[in-house]
Amino acid sequence: MGRHIEYARPSETEYLDSLAAAGMPSDYIAVQKMIYRVVRWNISAFPNRTVRKLTGRPATTFPEFARDVRDVWLP
């Protein structure tokens, strides 16, 4: 889509420490720890049948979704 995106890959400790240093509450940090692990371990990439059960259609990938709504992403 013509945009450069830089992605930082902090370690789990670095990320959680930065949240604590920013004054985030411990329960928020605990949730972020869980989300961090789900993303890093790629658990969310495993297919599931929930979308098909709810919509009657298989889920799409993010690239498919982005292509389908491309105009929304562009300035």
RODO-2510 file (C-alpha; in nm, 4 decimals, decimal comma):
residues 75
     n   res          X          Y          Z
     1     m     0,0000     0,0000     0,0000
     2     g     0,3021     0,2221    -0,0254
     3     r     0,3520     0,2968     0,3431
     4     h     0,6630     0,2154     0,5428
     5     i     0,5892     0,0751     0,8867
     6     e     0,8633     0,0204     1,1410
     7     y     0,8035    -0,2525     1,3936
     8     a     0,9922    -0,2744     1,7211
     9     r     1,0381    -0,6193     1,8729
    10     p     1,0922    -0,5614     2,2433
    11     s     1,1407    -0,8656     2,4595
    12     e     0,8567    -0,9553     2,6920
    13     t     1,0481    -0,8102     2,9860
    14     e     1,1292    -0,4872     2,7996
    15     y     0,7676    -0,4437     2,6955
    16     l     0,6202    -0,5116     3,0381
    17     d     0,8824    -0,2956     3,2096
    18     s     0,7959    -0,0074     2,9768
    19     l     0,4289    -0,0399     3,0732
    20     a     0,5183    -0,0384     3,4429
    21     a     0,7446     0,2640     3,3928
    22     a     0,4533     0,4414     3,2227
    23     g     0,2442     0,3841     3,5362
    24     m     0,0076     0,1218     3,3995
    25     p    -0,1816    -0,0777     3,6645
    26     s    -0,0706    -0,4333     3,7375
    27     d    -0,3932    -0,5917     3,6091
    28     y    -0,3462    -0,4134     3,2746
    29     i     0,0136    -0,5356     3,2586
    30     a    -0,1032    -0,8921     3,3304
    31     v    -0,3459    -0,8774     3,0359
    32     q    -0,0768    -0,7313     2,8110
    33     k     0,1554    -1,0150     2,9139
    34     m    -0,1043    -1,2679     2,7978
    35     i    -0,1624    -1,0808     2,4698
    36     y     0,2126    -1,0520     2,4118
    37     r     0,2537    -1,4280     2,4483
    38     v    -0,0422    -1,5096     2,2222
    39     v     0,1057    -1,2880     1,9521
    40     r     0,4687    -1,4003     1,9938
    41     w     0,3801    -1,7680     2,0069
    42     n     0,1555    -1,7162     1,7015
    43     i    -0,1377    -1,8819     1,8752
    44     s    -0,3853    -1,6484     1,7088
    45     a    -0,2768    -1,7770     1,3674
    46     f    -0,4302    -2,1176     1,4302
    47     p    -0,7555    -2,1586     1,2401
    48     n    -1,0756    -2,1903     1,4333
    49     r    -1,4335    -2,2434     1,3295
    50     t    -1,5964    -1,9564     1,5181
    51     v    -1,6275    -1,7215     1,2207
    52     r    -1,7776    -1,9979     1,0054
    53     k    -2,0235    -2,0881     1,2830
    54     l    -2,1316    -1,7253     1,3223
    55     t    -2,1403    -1,6200     0,9573
    56     g    -2,1690    -1,9397     0,7578
    57     r    -1,8501    -1,8438     0,5699
    58     p    -1,4847    -1,9162     0,6382
    59     a    -1,2713    -1,6440     0,7901
    60     t    -1,0535    -1,4352     0,5618
    61     t    -0,6887    -1,3591     0,6115
    62     f    -0,5770    -1,0087     0,7003
    63     p    -0,4267    -0,9534     0,3524
    64     e    -0,7618    -1,0520     0,1967
    65     f    -0,9467    -0,8165     0,4305
    66     a    -0,7027    -0,5313     0,3612
    67     r    -0,7417    -0,5783    -0,0149
    68     d    -1,1219    -0,5878     0,0138
    69     v    -1,1337    -0,2574     0,2044
    70     r    -0,8222    -0,1021     0,0504
    71     d    -0,9858     0,2385     0,0012
    72     v    -1,0412     0,2732     0,3759
    73     w    -0,6658     0,2352     0,4393
    74     l    -0,5550     0,4948     0,1865
    75     p    -0,5496     0,8686     0,2612
***
